[in-house]
Amino acid sequence: MKARRLTLAHFGLFFLAAVWFLVVVPLSAAAAPYAAYVIDARTGKVIHARNADTRLHPASLTKMMTLYIAFQAIERGEITLDTKVTISKKAAAEPPSKLGLRPGQKIALRYLIRGAAVKSANDAATAIGEAISGSEARFARRMNRTAKQLGMTRTTFKNMHGLTESGHLSTARDMTIMGRHLLYDYPQYYNLFSRVTADAGVRRVSHTNRRFLGSYKGADGIKTGYTRAAGFNLTASAERGNERIIVTVFGGKSTATRNAKVTELMDLGFRRAPSRAPLRKPGKPAYIAEGKAPGKSDAPSVAAGSTAGGQGKTIRLIVAVKQSLRPRSRPGVPAPVLVAEAETPSTINSDITAAILEAVQTPAPEENVTLASASTSVRPSIRPRTLAAVPKKLVVQQEIVTRVSTSGGRHWGVNVGRFPNRFAAEKMLLKTALREMSTLDGSLRKVVRRPQGFDANFLGMTRETADLACRRLAARNVSCFMIGPG
């Protein structure tokens, strides 16, 4: 009996030890390694680094690259914000966090972008990648090509969302580089990362980083991430006065401890960063179309939905217009002669200058200021030698178009940037209007005040004209995206 009692006692101790081993040891083993990286965003100068080049699981920080490529695809005309994306079974089956999209459901790309940026929705991220490249594998290859172009030398992507997968790894340094490029390469979309809530089409979603955004002065982004293998990750940016700091932390033990560490590192960055420093934006990478090797020409490029071989897909070629030639007279047909004497070039130029100055300097009583047409139609008066001898239709009076009808599908527009003050936005509108008069002719120039700045918009266009204008402006290295009805 005594021996039996000892056996039972030993068995009980052994059972407790086994339970402890199965529960406690995996939890401690799951503690993710810590890494941190801090830079002055203006110059890219490193302020602090710890384990910055250790390859770790990035979790949803991956979605920064997914969104970067989405913005690039919109800029290059591969896809638009209003493109209806059909949700695949794969996208719908992604685990949380998610929007709860259903297979076969159609949803505009703009809502998928909001879902991925604000809620960090995995189904939205997968749908974005499939819409642009056709499959996860092809999109991952594009992610890796883009990472190399950005200087992310120790990053390998296997999916669009960041869920743990063998070989899907990055570093604190690389993710900081990614965040800096998002900030400076696509400033017109950067406000997405500071929205506490957003309309994601199927429902309104809340930001995964709203605690840090609400508690740290100047914080305006960028992206959180969490998996058991990665821990609590965050790439954050904050601006105070002339200074901007970007911090990346990997391996936080909880949201609270991660936010506390990021706060500590942000404070360190603002203390060490000079109050004034030259702004040296990172170089924007050259565009590489689907299925092309780096260094090859990017024109013409293949639009969204095409495959490497183009089999079974309809493709659209994107060809930038490099030269606009004046039409020549047909052989044997004399050029028409007008019985009128046009004003001298100096007189015409002075009339145009006066009209532009009048449009810019006219004060506006409301916050949303509607200026003259982007390509304000200024027609020179023609002085006939003998008025009676000239047909009435040749006598043209100076005319400035200030209103545009929105009938006939003219509910679209384009945005050419967000600026810190109204003057800068108006200046950009005038500059753009004079550069691209052919497609912006007849549109409205409008400066719209937002909490984050002043939007410079051209409105009253058809969808086709807005799309063409954006592609032509992109060819001139002018940031542009389409604005849909409403």
C-alpha positions in Angstrom: 0.0 0.0 0.0 2.8 2.4 0.9 4.5 1.7 -2.4 1.3 2.3 -4.2 0.8 5.7 -2.5 4.3 6.7 -3.6 3.5 5.7 -7.1 0.3 7.8 -7.2 2.1 10.7 -5.6 4.9 10.5 -8.2 2.3 10.2 -11.0 0.5 13.3 -9.7 3.8 15.3 -9.7 4.6 14.1 -13.2 1.2 15.1 -14.5 1.5 18.6 -13.0 5.0 19.0 -14.5 3.7 17.9 -17.9 0.9 20.5 -17.8 3.3 23.2 -16.8 5.7 22.2 -19.6 2.9 22.3 -22.2 1.4 25.6 -21.1 4.2 27.7 -19.7 7.1 26.8 -21.9 5.3 27.5 -25.3 4.1 30.9 -23.9 7.6 31.9 -22.9 9.0 30.6 -26.2 6.4 32.7 -28.1 7.9 35.9 -26.7 9.0 37.7 -29.9 12.5 39.3 -30.2 12.6 43.0 -29.7 14.0 45.4 -32.3 13.7 49.2 -32.7 14.7 51.9 -35.2 14.4 55.7 -35.0 15.1 58.2 -37.8 14.7 61.9 -38.6 12.2 61.6 -41.4 13.4 64.8 -43.1 17.0 63.6 -43.7 16.8 59.8 -43.1 19.5 60.2 -40.4 19.5 57.3 -37.8 18.9 58.5 -34.2 18.6 55.1 -32.5 18.9 51.4 -33.5 18.7 48.1 -31.7 18.6 44.8 -33.5 17.5 46.9 -36.5 18.8 44.4 -39.1 17.5 41.2 -37.4 15.0 39.5 -39.7 11.7 39.1 -37.9 8.0 38.6 -38.5 6.5 41.9 -39.6 2.9 41.0 -39.1 0.5 43.6 -40.6 3.3 46.1 -41.2 3.3 44.1 -44.4 0.2 46.0 -45.5 2.3 49.2 -45.9 3.8 47.6 -49.0 0.4 46.3 -50.2 -1.0 49.9 -50.0 2.1 51.4 -51.5 1.7 49.2 -54.6 -2.0 50.1 -54.7 -1.2 53.8 -54.8 1.4 53.1 -57.5 -1.0 51.2 -59.6 -3.6 54.0 -59.3 -1.0 56.6 -60.3 0.0 54.6 -63.3 -3.5 53.9 -64.5 -3.6 50.2 -63.8 -6.7 50.5 -61.7 -8.8 53.3 -60.2 -10.2 54.0 -56.8 -13.7 53.3 -58.2 -12.8 50.0 -59.8 -15.2 47.3 -58.5 -13.2 44.4 -57.2 -14.8 40.9 -57.0 -14.0 39.2 -53.7 -12.5 35.7 -54.2 -13.0 32.7 -51.9 -9.4 33.0 -50.8 -9.8 36.6 -49.7 -13.2 36.0 -48.0 -11.6 33.1 -46.0 -8.7 35.1 -44.5 -8.8 35.0 -40.7 -9.4 38.2 -38.7 -8.9 41.0 -38.5 -11.2 41.4 -41.5 -14.2 43.3 -43.0 -16.3 40.1 -43.4 -16.4 40.2 -47.2 -18.3 37.4 -49.0 -17.1 35.4 -52.0 -18.5 37.0 -55.2 -19.2 40.4 -53.5 -18.2 43.5 -55.5 -16.7 46.4 -53.6 -14.9 49.6 -54.8 -11.1 49.6 -54.4 -11.2 52.8 -52.3 -13.1 50.9 -49.5 -10.6 48.0 -49.6 -7.8 50.5 -49.2 -9.5 52.1 -46.2 -10.2 48.7 -44.7 -6.5 47.6 -45.0 -5.1 50.9 -43.8 -7.4 51.7 -40.9 -8.7 48.3 -39.7 -5.8 46.3 -41.0 -8.3 43.9 -42.6 -6.7 40.8 -44.0 -9.5 40.0 -46.5 -9.2 43.6 -47.9 -5.4 43.3 -48.3 -5.8 40.0 -50.2 -8.5 41.4 -52.4 -6.2 44.4 -53.3 -3.4 42.2 -54.3 -5.5 39.9 -56.4 -7.2 42.9 -58.1 -3.8 44.3 -59.2 -1.8 41.2 -60.0 -4.3 38.4 -60.3 -2.9 36.2 -57.6 -1.1 36.2 -54.3 2.1 34.7 -55.8 2.3 37.3 -58.6 1.6 40.2 -56.1 4.2 38.9 -53.7 6.8 39.0 -56.5 5.9 42.6 -57.2 6.2 43.3 -53.5 9.7 41.9 -53.5 10.7 43.8 -56.6 9.5 47.0 -55.1 11.2 46.3 -51.8 14.5 46.0 -53.5 14.0 49.3 -55.4 13.2 51.0 -52.1 16.4 49.7 -50.4 14.7 47.2 -48.2 17.5 44.7 -48.5 16.6 42.2 -45.8 12.9 41.8 -46.5 11.1 38.9 -48.2 7.3 39.0 -48.7 5.2 35.9 -49.2 1.7 37.4 -48.8 -0.2 40.7 -48.8 -1.5 40.8 -45.2 1.4 39.7 -43.0 0.0 36.6 -41.4 2.8 34.3 -40.2 4.4 32.3 -43.1 7.7 30.7 -43.4 10.2 33.0 -45.0 7.9 36.1 -44.7 10.4 38.3 -42.8 11.5 41.9 -42.6 13.5 44.2 -40.2 12.9 47.3 -38.2 15.2 49.3 -40.5 13.4 48.1 -43.7 9.9 48.9 -42.3 11.0 52.4 -41.3 12.2 52.8 -44.9 8.8 51.6 -46.1 7.0 54.1 -43.9 9.2 57.0 -45.0 8.4 56.2 -48.7 4.7 56.1 -48.0 4.9 59.5 -46.4 6.9 61.2 -49.1 6.0 59.3 -52.3 2.3 59.4 -51.9 1.4 62.3 -49.6 -2.0 62.6 -51.1 -3.0 59.3 -49.5 -1.1 59.6 -46.2 -4.1 61.1 -44.3 -5.6 57.6 -44.4 -3.2 56.5 -41.7 -4.4 59.2 -39.3 -8.1 58.5 -39.6 -9.6 57.3 -36.3 -12.6 55.9 -38.1 -13.4 55.4 -41.8 -16.2 54.2 -44.1 -15.1 50.9 -45.5 -18.2 50.4 -47.7 -19.7 47.4 -45.8 -19.4 49.2 -42.4 -17.6 51.9 -40.5 -14.3 50.8 -39.0 -12.0 52.1 -36.2 -8.3 52.5 -36.4 -6.1 49.8 -34.8 -3.7 52.5 -33.6 -6.3 55.0 -32.3 -4.8 54.9 -28.7 -1.4 56.1 -29.8 -2.9 58.6 -32.3 -5.0 60.1 -29.6 -2.4 60.2 -26.9 0.8 61.3 -28.5 1.0 64.9 -29.7 1.7 65.2 -33.5 1.2 61.5 -34.2 -0.4 60.9 -37.6 0.3 57.2 -38.6 1.4 54.8 -39.8 0.7 51.0 -39.2 0.3 48.5 -36.4 0.8 44.7 -36.6 0.3 41.7 -34.3 0.7 38.0 -34.6 1.9 35.6 -31.9 5.1 35.0 -33.7 5.8 38.8 -34.2 4.5 40.3 -31.0 3.0 43.8 -31.0 4.7 45.8 -33.8 4.2 49.4 -34.8 5.7 51.9 -37.4 4.7 55.3 -36.2 5.3 58.9 -37.4 4.8 62.2 -35.6 5.4 65.8 -36.6 6.0 68.8 -34.3 6.8 72.1 -35.9 9.5 71.6 -38.5 10.5 68.2 -37.1 9.2 64.7 -38.0 10.3 61.4 -36.5 9.6 57.9 -37.6 9.9 55.0 -35.2 9.5 51.2 -35.7 9.2 48.7 -32.8 9.1 44.9 -33.2 8.2 42.4 -30.5 6.2 44.4 -28.0 4.6 42.3 -25.3 1.2 44.1 -25.4 -0.4 47.1 -27.0 0.2 49.2 -23.9 3.9 48.3 -23.5 4.5 48.8 -27.2 2.9 52.2 -27.2 4.9 53.2 -24.1 8.1 52.1 -25.9 7.2 54.0 -29.1 6.4 57.1 -27.0 9.8 56.8 -25.3 11.6 56.5 -28.6 9.6 59.3 -30.2 10.6 61.6 -27.3 14.2 60.6 -27.8 13.9 61.4 -31.5 12.5 64.9 -30.9 15.1 65.6 -28.3 18.0 64.7 -30.6 16.7 65.9 -34.0 17.7 69.4 -34.9 14.9 72.0 -35.1 16.0 72.8 -38.6 17.2 70.4 -41.2 17.2 70.1 -45.0 14.4 68.0 -46.4 15.9 65.2 -48.4 13.0 63.1 -49.7 13.9 59.5 -50.7 14.1 58.8 -54.4 10.8 57.5 -55.8 11.5 54.1 -57.5 11.1 53.7 -61.3 7.9 52.0 -62.3 8.2 48.4 -63.3 5.2 46.9 -65.1 3.9 43.4 -64.3 6.2 40.7 -65.7 9.1 43.0 -66.5 12.7 42.9 -65.2 14.2 45.9 -63.5 16.0 48.3 -65.9 13.6 47.7 -68.8 11.5 50.4 -70.3 8.1 50.9 -68.7 6.2 52.0 -71.7 3.9 50.6 -72.8 2.8 48.9 -69.6 0.2 46.3 -69.0 -2.9 47.3 -67.0 -4.4 45.6 -64.0 -5.8 42.1 -64.5 -3.3 41.0 -67.0 -1.0 38.0 -66.5 2.6 37.4 -67.2 1.8 35.8 -70.6 -1.4 37.8 -71.2 -3.4 34.6 -72.0 -7.1 34.7 -71.4 -7.0 38.3 -70.3 -7.8 41.6 -71.8 -5.0 44.1 -71.5 -4.9 47.9 -71.8 -1.7 49.6 -72.9 -0.7 52.8 -71.1 1.2 55.0 -73.4 2.1 58.5 -72.3 1.8 61.2 -75.0 5.3 62.6 -75.3 4.7 65.1 -78.1 1.7 66.9 -79.5 2.3 68.0 -83.1 0.4 70.8 -84.8 -1.7 69.4 -87.7 -0.5 70.3 -91.2 -2.7 71.5 -94.0 -3.8 68.8 -96.5 -1.8 68.8 -99.8 -3.3 71.1 -102.4 -5.8 72.8 -100.0 -4.9 76.4 -99.3 -4.9 77.6 -95.8 -8.0 79.7 -94.8 -7.5 83.4 -94.6 -9.4 85.5 -92.1 -10.3 89.1 -93.0 -9.3 90.3 -89.6 -6.2 91.6 -87.7 -5.4 89.8 -84.5 -4.0 91.6 -81.5 -0.2 91.5 -81.1 1.2 88.7 -78.9 2.2 91.1 -76.2 -1.4 92.3 -75.9 -2.7 88.7 -75.8 -0.2 87.7 -73.1 -1.1 90.7 -71.0 -4.8 89.8 -71.2 -4.1 86.2 -70.1 -1.9 87.4 -67.3 -4.6 89.9 -66.1 -7.2 87.1 -66.1 -5.1 84.7 -64.1 -4.2 87.4 -61.6 -7.8 88.3 -61.2 -8.8 84.7 -60.6 -6.1 84.2 -57.9 -6.6 87.5 -56.1 -10.4 87.4 -55.9 -11.3 86.9 -52.2 -13.7 84.1 -51.2 -16.2 84.4 -48.4 -16.5 80.7 -47.7 -14.0 77.9 -46.7 -14.5 76.0 -50.0 -13.2 78.4 -52.6 -14.2 77.9 -56.3 -11.8 79.6 -58.6 -11.9 80.1 -62.3 -11.6 77.2 -64.7 -8.3 75.3 -64.6 -7.7 76.2 -68.2 -9.6 79.5 -68.0 -10.8 80.1 -71.5 -9.4 83.5 -72.5 -10.1 84.3 -76.1 -8.4 87.4 -77.6 -10.6 90.0 -79.1 -10.2 90.3 -82.9 -10.1 93.8 -84.3 -11.5 93.8 -87.8 -10.3 96.4 -90.2 -13.8 97.0 -91.3 -16.4 95.6 -88.9 -19.1 95.5 -91.5 -17.0 93.3 -93.8 -16.3 90.6 -91.2 -18.9 87.9 -90.4 -20.3 88.2 -86.8 -19.0 84.8 -85.9 -15.4 86.0 -86.3 -15.9 88.8 -83.7 -14.9 87.0 -80.5 -15.1 88.8 -77.1 -12.8 87.9 -74.2 -14.6 85.3 -72.1 -13.6 83.7 -68.8 -15.4 80.5 -67.9 -16.4 80.4 -64.2 -19.0 77.7 -64.2 -19.2 74.3 -65.7 -22.3 72.2 -66.2 -22.3 68.9 -64.3 -24.8 67.4 -66.7 -23.8 64.7 -69.2 -21.7 62.7 -66.7 -19.4 65.6 -65.7 -19.4 64.5 -62.0 -15.7 63.5 -61.9 -12.6 65.4 -61.0 -8.9 65.0 -60.1 -6.8 66.0 -57.1 -3.3 67.2 -57.6 -2.2 67.4 -54.0 -2.8 68.6 -50.4 -1.0 71.7 -49.2 -0.4 73.5 -45.9 -2.1 76.7 -47.0 -4.6 78.0 -49.6 -2.0 80.0 -51.5 0.1 76.9 -52.2 -3.0 75.0 -53.4 -4.1 77.8 -55.7 -0.6 78.1 -57.1 -0.5 74.4 -57.9 -3.9 74.6 -59.6 -2.7 77.4 -61.9 0.6 75.8 -62.6 -1.1 72.5 -63.5 -3.8 74.2 -65.6 -1.1 75.8 -67.7 0.8 72.6 -68.1 -2.2 70.4 -69.1 -4.6 72.7 -70.9 -5.8 70.1 -73.4 -7.5 67.8 -70.9 -8.3 70.2 -68.1 -10.0 72.7 -70.4 -13.5 73.6 -69.1 -13.0 72.1 -65.6 -13.4 74.0 -62.3 -10.5 74.8 -60.0 -11.5 74.3 -56.4 -9.6 74.6 -53.2 -11.2 72.6 -50.4 -10.1 73.0 -46.8 -9.6 69.8 -44.8 -8.4 69.2 -41.2 -5.0 68.1 -42.6 -4.6 70.9 -45.2 -6.0 72.4 -48.4 -6.9 70.0 -51.3 -6.3 71.3 -54.9 -9.0 69.9 -57.1 -10.2 70.1 -60.7 -13.9 69.3 -60.9 -16.7 69.0 -63.5 -15.1 66.4 -65.7 -16.2 63.2 -67.3 -14.7 60.0 -66.0 -12.7 59.4 -69.2 -11.3 63.0 -69.2 -10.4 62.7 -65.5 -8.6 59.4 -66.1 -6.7 60.8 -69.1 -5.8 63.9 -67.2 -4.3 61.9 -64.3 -2.3 59.7 -66.6 -0.9 62.7 -68.5 0.0 64.5 -65.3 1.6 61.3 -63.9 3.8 61.2 -67.0 4.9 64.7 -66.1 5.7 63.5 -62.5 2.7 65.4 -61.0 0.9 63.5 -58.3 -2.8 63.0 -59.2 -5.8 60.8 -58.3 -9.3 60.7 -59.5 -12.3 62.1 -57.5 -15.6 60.2 -58.1 -19.1 61.5 -57.9 -20.1 62.7 -54.4 
